[in-house]
Amino acid sequence: MPAAAAPWLLLAVFSGTLISLQARITGELAAGLGGDGFAAAVISFGSGFVVLALGLLVLRGPRRGVGLVLADVRGRRLKWWQVLGGFGGAAFLLAQGLTVGALGVALFTVAIVAGQVTGGLLFDRMGLGPAGPQRPTRRRVVGAVLVLAAVGLSMADKLGGGFPYVMLSLPLVAGVCVSWQQAVNGHVKNAAGSAYAGTFFNFAAGAGALSVIFLVHAVAAGLPSRLPTEPYLYLGGLVGISFITIAVATVQRLGVLLLGLCTITGQLVGSLALDLLLPHGGTSVTAATVAGVVLALAAVALAALSGTRTGRVVASSGVTRAGASERVKGPGAT
């Protein structure tokens, strides 16, 4: 692994801890809204979109980046579906709001991890990310398998009779969507020359999708009868901005699979830290949980030893716009 890639690996792991934190926040928000996971998801994603939209009013660089992306879509240098990565984030937030209360952060992470690993292997091989097609090396495949083994080990003693196994399917699908989101968001970032602009399009698409879903649900089931008063329950959008921005900035340097492995490790570490420092409900830390986290760290290190592809870009990604990052630089450029 090139030494220059180490900071990006650490950033990706850190973003995974933020994912666990957001899962806890969104799950508690849904509970505070009377179990309305649809409302919790739209509040979390929608608040992030509002913050980013307000930022565009004062940050000239990201505004130019948004214009470059729109120009690339009109000129077909960037495919229209590549700006819809937020749909993956919407699926993730919706899964959080609907299942974390029943599954808990730890078991929610298990299902998300399985989907992320599967999606990472598939999308890297397809060349969906901005780093181009990446053949799954033996070490990366072994690392992915070990990560799955790690999450299984860390959560093995939490499964039991009466557990809602069917609910695991939603975060499983959401995990695949997250890998797709990480892949296509990188193309938008490269076209804009700004991680901020890439994150903005992610939140715009996700907030739009969740708003439609929420309105349909509200017509059928009604609006939440109350809003929780704890301020921290409304910080999910800001947490999401942080980890999505990191993913947008790092996917080209690490590839979809390695980025996914790093975020998975961060999720495990984050879940462990939350259970230790901020226990909720019947959560507890066992020796199996700690062993699983250690195994996951070793798996990511093994996958990273296979090297990272830097600077390889798919020609159709819209990244051929020479000097895009230089034109975007200015006050507020990210």
C-alpha positions in Angstrom: 0.0 0.0 0.0 1.5 3.4 -1.0 2.2 5.5 2.1 0.3 8.4 0.5 -2.9 6.3 0.7 -2.7 5.9 4.5 -4.5 9.2 5.3 -7.3 8.3 3.0 -7.7 4.9 4.6 -7.9 6.5 8.1 -10.4 9.0 6.8 -12.5 6.2 5.4 -12.4 4.3 8.7 -13.4 7.5 10.5 -16.4 8.0 8.2 -17.6 4.5 9.1 -17.7 5.5 12.8 -19.9 8.5 11.8 -22.2 6.1 10.0 -22.8 4.2 13.2 -23.4 7.4 15.1 -26.0 8.5 12.5 -27.7 5.1 12.7 -28.1 5.5 16.5 -29.4 9.1 16.1 -31.9 8.2 13.3 -33.1 5.2 15.2 -33.7 7.2 18.4 -35.4 10.0 16.3 -37.8 7.4 14.8 -38.6 6.2 18.3 -39.2 9.8 19.4 -41.6 10.3 16.5 -43.7 7.4 17.6 -42.0 4.8 15.5 -42.3 6.8 12.2 -39.1 5.8 10.4 -40.2 7.6 7.3 -40.4 10.9 9.1 -37.0 10.3 10.8 -35.3 9.6 7.4 -36.7 12.7 5.7 -35.8 14.9 8.7 -32.3 13.6 8.8 -31.6 13.8 5.0 -33.7 17.0 4.5 -31.8 18.9 7.2 -28.5 18.0 5.6 -29.8 19.3 2.2 -30.9 22.6 3.8 -27.5 23.1 5.3 -25.7 22.4 2.0 -28.1 24.6 0.0 -27.5 27.5 2.4 -23.8 27.0 2.1 -24.1 27.4 -1.7 -25.4 30.9 -1.1 -22.1 32.0 0.4 -19.5 29.7 -1.1 -18.6 30.6 -4.7 -16.4 27.6 -5.5 -19.1 24.9 -4.8 -21.6 27.0 -6.8 -19.3 26.9 -9.8 -18.9 23.2 -9.2 -22.7 22.7 -9.3 -22.8 24.5 -12.6 -20.0 22.4 -14.0 -21.9 19.2 -13.1 -25.1 20.4 -14.7 -23.2 21.4 -17.8 -21.6 18.0 -18.0 -25.0 16.3 -17.7 -26.4 18.5 -20.5 -23.3 17.7 -22.6 -23.6 14.0 -21.8 -20.1 14.0 -20.5 -21.6 12.8 -17.2 -24.5 10.3 -17.3 -27.7 11.5 -15.7 -27.9 8.5 -13.3 -24.5 9.3 -11.9 -25.9 12.3 -10.1 -28.5 10.2 -8.4 -26.2 8.6 -5.8 -28.4 10.2 -3.2 -30.9 7.4 -3.9 -28.5 5.0 -2.2 -28.2 7.3 0.8 -32.0 7.6 0.9 -32.3 3.8 1.1 -29.7 3.8 3.9 -31.5 6.4 5.9 -34.8 4.8 5.4 -33.4 1.5 6.5 -32.0 3.2 9.6 -35.3 4.7 10.5 -37.3 1.6 10.0 -35.1 -1.1 11.4 -32.5 0.2 13.9 -35.1 0.3 16.7 -35.8 -3.4 16.2 -32.4 -4.6 15.2 -30.1 -2.3 17.2 -27.0 -0.6 15.8 -24.9 -3.7 15.9 -27.2 -6.0 14.0 -28.1 -3.3 11.6 -24.4 -3.0 10.8 -24.2 -6.8 10.1 -26.7 -6.5 7.3 -25.3 -3.3 5.9 -21.8 -4.8 5.9 -23.0 -7.8 3.9 -24.5 -5.6 1.3 -21.5 -3.2 1.1 -19.0 -6.0 0.6 -21.1 -7.6 -2.1 -21.7 -4.3 -3.8 -18.1 -3.3 -3.5 -16.8 -6.4 -5.2 -19.4 -6.2 -8.0 -19.1 -2.5 -8.7 -15.3 -2.4 -8.7 -15.3 -5.3 -11.2 -17.8 -3.4 -13.4 -15.7 -0.3 -13.2 -18.6 1.8 -11.9 -16.4 3.9 -9.7 -14.1 6.7 -11.0 -11.0 4.6 -10.4 -12.1 2.4 -13.3 -12.5 -1.4 -13.5 -10.5 -3.1 -10.7 -10.1 -6.9 -10.8 -10.7 -8.3 -7.3 -7.3 -9.5 -6.2 -7.0 -12.6 -4.0 -6.1 -10.5 -1.0 -9.1 -8.2 -1.4 -11.5 -11.1 -1.8 -10.0 -12.8 1.3 -10.2 -9.5 3.1 -13.9 -9.1 2.2 -14.6 -12.6 3.4 -12.8 -12.0 6.7 -14.8 -8.8 7.2 -18.0 -10.8 6.8 -16.6 -13.4 9.3 -15.7 -10.5 11.6 -19.2 -9.1 11.8 -20.6 -12.5 12.2 -18.3 -13.2 15.0 -18.9 -9.9 16.8 -22.7 -10.3 16.6 -23.1 -14.1 17.0 -24.1 -14.0 20.6 -26.8 -11.4 20.0 -29.0 -13.6 17.8 -31.8 -15.6 19.4 -35.3 -16.9 19.1 -38.0 -14.4 18.1 -35.6 -12.1 16.3 -37.1 -10.3 13.3 -34.9 -11.9 10.7 -37.0 -10.6 7.8 -36.1 -7.0 8.7 -32.5 -7.8 8.0 -33.3 -7.7 4.2 -33.9 -4.0 4.2 -30.4 -2.9 5.4 -28.9 -5.7 3.3 -30.3 -4.1 0.2 -29.4 -0.7 1.5 -25.8 -1.8 1.9 -25.6 -2.6 -1.8 -27.1 0.8 -2.5 -24.4 2.4 -0.4 -21.7 0.8 -2.5 -23.4 2.1 -5.6 -23.7 5.5 -4.1 -20.0 5.6 -3.2 -19.1 4.6 -6.8 -21.2 7.2 -8.7 -20.6 10.1 -6.2 -17.0 10.0 -7.1 -17.8 10.8 -10.7 -19.8 13.9 -9.7 -17.0 15.1 -7.4 -14.5 14.8 -10.3 -16.8 16.6 -12.7 -17.3 19.4 -10.2 -13.7 19.5 -8.9 -15.3 19.9 -5.4 -16.4 17.3 -2.8 -18.9 19.9 -1.6 -20.7 20.0 -4.9 -20.7 16.2 -5.1 -22.2 16.0 -1.6 -24.8 18.6 -2.5 -26.1 16.5 -5.5 -26.1 13.5 -3.2 -28.4 15.2 -0.7 -30.6 16.8 -3.3 -31.4 13.5 -4.9 -31.8 11.7 -1.6 -34.0 14.4 0.0 -36.2 14.5 -3.1 -36.7 10.7 -3.1 -37.4 10.6 0.7 -39.8 13.5 0.5 -42.0 11.7 -2.0 -41.9 8.5 0.0 -42.7 10.4 3.2 -45.7 12.2 1.6 -47.1 8.9 0.3 -46.7 7.4 3.7 -48.2 10.5 5.5 -51.3 10.3 3.3 -51.8 6.7 4.2 -50.8 6.8 7.9 -50.9 10.4 8.9 -48.2 12.7 10.3 -46.3 12.0 13.6 -48.3 13.1 16.6 -45.3 14.7 18.3 -41.7 15.8 17.8 -38.9 14.9 20.3 -37.3 17.8 22.1 -33.7 16.5 22.4 -31.6 18.7 20.1 -29.0 15.9 19.3 -31.7 13.9 17.5 -31.7 16.5 14.7 -28.0 16.2 14.0 -28.2 13.2 11.7 -28.0 15.4 8.6 -24.8 17.1 9.7 -23.3 13.7 10.5 -24.4 12.5 7.1 -22.7 15.5 5.3 -19.5 14.6 7.0 -19.2 10.9 6.0 -20.6 11.4 2.5 -18.1 14.1 1.8 -15.3 11.8 2.9 -16.6 9.0 0.7 -16.9 11.4 -2.3 -13.4 12.6 -1.8 -11.8 9.1 -1.2 -13.5 6.7 -3.6 -11.2 7.5 -6.6 -8.1 6.9 -4.4 -9.2 3.7 -2.7 -11.8 2.1 -5.1 -15.3 1.1 -4.1 -14.4 -2.2 -2.3 -11.5 -0.9 -0.2 -13.5 2.2 0.7 -16.3 -0.1 1.7 -14.0 -2.3 3.8 -12.6 0.8 5.6 -16.0 2.2 6.4 -17.2 -1.2 7.5 -14.3 -1.3 10.0 -15.3 2.2 11.2 -18.9 1.0 11.6 -17.8 -1.9 13.8 -15.5 0.3 15.9 -18.2 3.0 16.1 -20.8 0.4 17.2 -18.4 -0.9 19.8 -17.7 2.7 21.1 -21.4 3.5 21.3 -22.2 0.4 23.2 -19.3 1.1 25.6 -19.7 4.8 26.1 -23.4 5.4 25.3 -25.2 2.2 26.0 -28.8 2.1 24.8 -31.5 -0.4 25.7 -30.1 -3.8 26.3 -26.8 -3.4 24.4 -23.6 -4.9 25.9 -20.0 -5.4 24.9 -18.8 -9.0 24.9 -15.5 -10.7 24.1 -16.9 -11.8 20.8 -17.7 -8.2 19.8 -14.1 -7.1 20.6 -12.7 -10.1 18.7 -14.8 -9.3 15.7 -13.5 -5.7 15.6 -9.9 -6.9 15.8 -10.5 -9.4 13.0 -12.1 -6.7 10.8 -9.1 -4.4 11.3 -6.8 -7.2 10.2 -9.0 -7.9 7.2 -8.8 -4.3 6.0 -5.1 -4.2 6.5 -4.8 -7.4 4.3 -7.0 -5.9 1.6 -5.0 -2.6 1.6 -1.7 -4.5 1.1 -3.0 -5.4 -2.4 -2.4 -1.7 -3.3 -4.7 1.1 -4.3 -5.1 2.4 -7.8 -4.6 6.1 -7.9 -5.2 8.4 -10.8 -7.0 5.9 -13.1 -10.2 7.4 -14.4 -12.9 6.0 -16.7 -13.1 8.1 -19.8 -16.8 8.2 -19.8 -17.0 9.5 -16.2 -16.9 13.2 -17.2 -13.6 13.6 -15.5 -11.8 14.4 -18.7 -12.7 18.0 -18.2 -9.1 19.2 -17.9 -8.3 21.5 -15.1 -11.8 21.3 -13.5 -10.4 21.5 -10.0 -8.3 24.5 -10.8 -11.3 26.4 -12.3 -13.4 25.6 -9.2 -10.8 26.7 -6.7 -11.6 29.9 -5.0 -13.3 31.1 -1.8 -15.1 28.2 -0.3 -13.8 25.5 -2.6 -13.6 22.2 -0.9 
